[in-house]
Amino acid sequence: MSVRGEKKRIVMAVTNDLVTDRRVLRHAATLREAGFSVTLFGRNDLHVRSKGSWRFYAEYNLRLCWRLLRTQCDIVWANDTDTLPACWFAARLKGRRLVMDSHELFPEVPELIDRPRVRRVWERIEGLLLPRCDANMTVCQSIADYYRSKYGVEMTVVRNLWSDECGVMSDEGIGNWSDECGVMSDEEIGISNSSFIIHHSSLKMLMYQGAVNKGRGVDWAIDALEFLPDCRLVVAGGGDLLEEMKAYAQSKPWAERIVFTGRLTPEELEPLTRQAAVGLVMLEDMGLSYHFALPNRIGDFVAAGVPIVVSDLPEMAAVVKRFGVGEIIDVDINRSTYQRINVLALAEAVKKVLANEWKEEDFAAARADMDWNKEKEKLLECLKKVEKV
C-alpha cells in the first residue's frame, strides 16, 4: 500500500489519553503492520488548556485542525464525533481521505442525557458530516444499525477485541508491546498499600477496568464487598468520578479490600487482568450509548480466561448468553435509585461465578469468535475502499 514507493500516511486523532486508548493503539499497530505510516494526536499532544466542556472541545478542534493542516498525510482518521469537525475540515481543505471511527453513540453518552441543547449540536454535526466521510466504522452492529436508520450511513463493524499486536507511543511512532504475561505484583503496578498486599493477597480479585465515570457501577462494586468477605476489588482506570469513588470507598469498613490503580498502560493491565477471579462490566441503561455498548474489556477478560458479570444490555448480554462465560444482572436505570437492589444482584451474580470451576476450554468458543485477526481484516478491507474513492 504505497504511492511512488512511499508508505501511505495516516493521522489518527482522539480527545483522550492515547497511552490507555486500546482501540486506537490496536488500530494503529494493525495499520502500521499493513505498511502504513501512522501518527497519533491526543489530548496531551495538543496541549489543550481549557477545562470546561464546550471550551475544551472548541479549543481541541481548533488546535487539532491547525496541526492536521500542517502535517503531511494521505488519510485523516477521526476517532469519535468529538474529533470529527477538525478532521473533516482538514481533510477537505487538503484533499485527503477521511475515515470516521465511532467508539460509541457520542450524543447519547450519560453526561449529555440532561443537556438537550448540547446533544442537538453534536447530532447536527453528525448529521452534516458523517454522510460526507469516505468511510465509517463502529464497534458493534447495534450502533451501525442506529446510524443507518438515523442518517442513512453504512458503517463497517470492527469490534473491540483483545490483541497482542498493539503498540506503544514513542518518538519514532508505534512500537511493539511486550508479550510477557507473567504475574504482576501490586508493587509493580504502583500499588503501595503494603497492608493490602500482606493481608489480602489470598482474597479473590474482582476487577473493574475502564473509565470511572457516571453510570459505570463502580459504587455498586464497592458496596457489594459487604456481602463478599472473601473478595477484594481492584479498580483499574481513571475518570471524572475517580476521586469521588476513592472517597466513597474509604468511608466503608471494608476499605482495605479496595485498590484504585489509576490508569494503566496495556503492558501493566494485561498481566493484572489474568489474576482476576471475576471481571465486572456493569453499565446503567443511561442513554443509547451505554444501551448498545460492547466494551473493550469484555474481550480482554475473555482472552485472559476470566469469567464476567455484565449488565443485561443487548450487546454485552449477548456474549454471555451465547458463550456462557459469566452471569448477567439487571441494572435497569428505572430502579437505579434502589442502590441496595443492584448491589445485592451484583453480589449474588459474583457468588454464582465463583461457585463454578472455570477451565480454559470454557472460553474457547468465545475466543474463537472474538478474534482480532478476523476484525482486522474488516478494518483493512474498509481502508482499501477508502483508497479507491
N, C-alpha and C positions, 0 to 999 in steps of 0.2 A: 504494500500500500504506500506508494511513493510517487512523487512528482519530480521528474528530472533527477531521479536517483536520490532525492532527499525524503526524509520522513515527513508524512503529513503531521501538522502541528495542531494540537487540541489544547484549548484553555478551558478549564473547568472552574466554576465559581460556586461558592457556598457561603452562607452567612454565619455559620457556627465555627467551632474549633476543629480544624482539619485533622488534628492528631487523633481524635477519637471518633471521627465520622467514618465508620467502617464501610458503608456502602460506597462512598466517594472514593476511598482508598482502594477498595476492591475493584471498582470500575477502572480507576486509573492504572492499576497494576495490570489488569487484563488488556487494556488498550496498549500499554507500553510493550507487553509481551507480543502483541499482534503487529508491532512495528511502528506505532505512532510515537511522536514526541509529546509528552503531556506536562502541562504546567497547571498548578493549582493555586487559586486565590481564595483565602478565607478571611474571617474577621480580623485576625491578628496581622495578616499581611497588609491590610489596607489602613490600619491604624485609625479606626473609627472612634471618635471621641464622644459622640452623642450617646446618652443613656436612655432617653425617653423613647417610647415605642415608635411613633411616626418619624421622629427626628433621626433615630438610628437608621431606619430603612431608607429615609431620604438621603442621608449622608453616605450610607453604604453604597447605594446605587449610583450616586454621583461619582464617588471615588472609584468604584468598580468600572464604570463606563470610561472614565479617563484612562485607567490602567489598561483596559482592553483595547482602546483605540491606539495606545502606544505599544502594544505587544503584537509581535508578528505571529499570526496563526491562520489556519485554514478553516477550523471549526470552533465555534463557541458553544460551550456546554453549560446550560443553566440548571442548577440543582434547586428545585422547588420554585414556587411562584415569587418568593421574595427576592430572587436574583434575576427574574425574567426581564424587567424593564431595561436594566443596564445591558444585559446580554443581547436583547433584541435590537436596541438602538445601535450598539457597537457592531453587531453582525451586519445589519442592514447598511450602515454607513460605509462599511469597508467591503461589502460584497462577499461576506463569509457565510458559511452554512451555520444553521442554528439547531441545536438539539435541546429539548426540554425534558428533564427527568424529574417527575413529580413523586416525592417520597411520601406524600400524604395529601389529603384534601385541605390545602392551606387555609382557605376561608372558613373551614369548618372546625378548626382547632378549638379546644375548650377556652383558650384565652380570648377568643373573638365571639363566643356564643352570645354574650351580653353586650356586644358592641356592633349593632346592626349597620351603622353608617360605615365603619371601618371594613366590615365584611363586604359591603356593597362595592367599596373601592377595589378591593382585591378581586372580587368577582368580575368587575368590569375590565380589570387588567387581564384576567384570564380569558374572558370572552373576546377581547380585542386581539390578544397576542398568540394564544395557543393555536388557533387555526392557521396562523401565519408562520409557525415554526416548520422547519424542514423535516423534523421527526419528533415524536413524543413517546415517552415511555413512563411506566409507573410500576408499583411494587406488587399489585395484586389485581385479579380480574374484576373485583367489585368496584374498585376505583376506576378502572378502564371503562367499565360499563356506565358508570356515572358520567364521565366526561363525554362519552359517545352520545349519551342521552341529552346532556345539557348543552354541549357546544358542537356536536357532530364531529368530534375529533377522534380519530383512531389512535389508540395507544398500544405500543408493544409492552407486554407484561414481562418484566425481569425481576424475579422475586429476590428478597433479601435473604441470602443464604450464606452460611459459613464457607470460607475458603482459606486454604493455606498459601494462596498466591498473592496476598495483599502486600502493600508497600508502606514504607515509612518516608517521611519527608526529609530531604537533605538538600544541601546547596546544589547538588547535581541533578535533583529531580526525585524520581521514585526509585527506592531501593527495594531490597527483599527483606521480609520479616524473618526472624529466626524461626526454625521449625522445631526447636527444642521445647518439649511439652512435659517437663518433669514437674514434680510437686513444688509449689512455690510457698515459702514460709511467709507468715504475716509480716516479719521484718522486711522481707524482700519487696513487698508491695507498699511499704511505707506505713504499716500499722505499728505504732509504737506502744500500744497498751499491753504491757508485759503480763499484767494480771489476767487479761483475757486469754492470752496465749497459754499461760501456765495452767489456769484452772478450767478452761473451757475447750481445749483442743480436741477433746473426745466427743463433744456435742455434735449432733448432726447439723450440717450447714444448710440453711435456707438462703438462697441467693436472689437478690434483685439486681439487675444491671440495666442501665439506661438513664434517661433524664429523670431527675427528681422534681417533677412538675405536677401541676394540678391534674387530679383525676387518675393518678398512676397507682394508687393503692398502697403507697409506702406506709402510711399511717395505719392501715389495716394490718400490714405485716408486723409492724411494731407491736400492736395490741394483741395480735394472735399468739405472741410468745407467752402470754399469760397462761394459755392452755396447752403450750408445747414446752414443758420444762426440760425436755431432753434435746432442745434445738437452740441454735444461735442464728442470728441474722446478719448477713453481710450485704450492705447496700453499696454497689459499685457504680458511681456516676455522680455528676453534678447537676445543677439546675436551679430554677427560680426558688424552689422551696427547700433547698438543701439545709440551710441554716435553721429554718423553722422545724424541719424534721429532726435535726440533731437535738434541738432544744426539747422537742416533744419526747424523743427517746430518753433523754436524761431525766425526764420527770417520772419515768416508770421504775418500779422496784427492780425490774429485770434489765436495767440499762446496761449492765456489764456484759450482757449477752448480745449486744448490738454494736456493730462496727460500720462506720462510714469511711470508705476508702478514698472518696473523691473520684475524679476522672482518672481512668487508667488507659494506658496505651494497649493496643491489641496484644502485644507481646506479654504484657502483665496480666491481661484479663483472661486469656485462654487457659493457662495452667490453673488459675484460681477457679475458673468455672468447672474444671474437671474434678475439683474437690467437693463440689456441692452435692447434697443429697436430693434437693428439690430446687427447681428453678421456678421463680414466681413471675408470671407475666399477666398482671392484672391491669385492666383499664376500665374506668367507668364509661357508661354509654353516654358520653357528653359530646354530641355532635357527630356528624358523619365521618369526620377524620378518624376518630377513635373507633367508631362503629365498624368501619371497614378495614381497620389496621391489621397488618401482618408484620409484627415487629421482628427486626433482625435477630433478636435474642432467642426467638423460638428455634430458628435454625442453629444458633450457637449451642443451645442446650442439647438439642437432638444430636448434633455432631459430637458432643462431649459425652454422650450416653447418660444424660441427666434427665430424669422424668420431670414433667412440668405441671403446674397448676395454672390454668388460664381462665379468663373471663368468658362467659357464654356470648361471644360476639362472632359473627359469621366466619370470617377468615381464620381467626385463631382457634375457635372450637372445632372447625373442620379438620384441622391437623390431628387433634386428639381423637375425634370420632373415627377418623379414617385409619389411624395407625395405632391407637391405644397406647400412647406414650405419656399418659398422665390423667389428670382429673379436670373437670370443668365446674366452675362455680358461677351462680347467677349474681351479678352485681349491678342490676338494673338501677339507673340513676333515679328512678321514681322512688326508690327506697334507700337512697344513699345517705339520707339523714339518719337512718336507723343503723348507726355505726356498729352496734353490737351484733346485729343480724349478719352483716357482711363479715365481721371478724370471726364469728362462730363458724360461718360457712367455710371460710378460708382455713381455719384450724382443722375442721373435720376433713376437708379435702387433703390437706397435708398429711394427716394421720393415715388416710387411705393409701396415699402414695408410699409412705414409709412402711406400711404393713406388707407391701409387695416385695418380693425378692427379684430385683431387676437384673437382667442379664444383657450382655452386649447384643444378642440376637433380637431382643425386644425392640431395638432401634433400627434394625437392618432395613426394613421396608421403608421407614421414614427417611433414612439416609439416602436410600436409592432414589427416592422421589426428589428429595431436597438436595440435589447435586448441582453444585455451581458450574460444573463442566457443561451441563445442559443449558443453564441460564446464560452463560457467557456466549454460547453460540447464537442465542437470540439477540444479545447485545451487539455482537459483531455483524449479524445479518442486518440489523436496523441501521448500523452505520454504513454498510455497503449501499443501502438505498439512498442515504444522505449524499454520498459521494456521486451518485448518478443523477441527482436532482439538477 
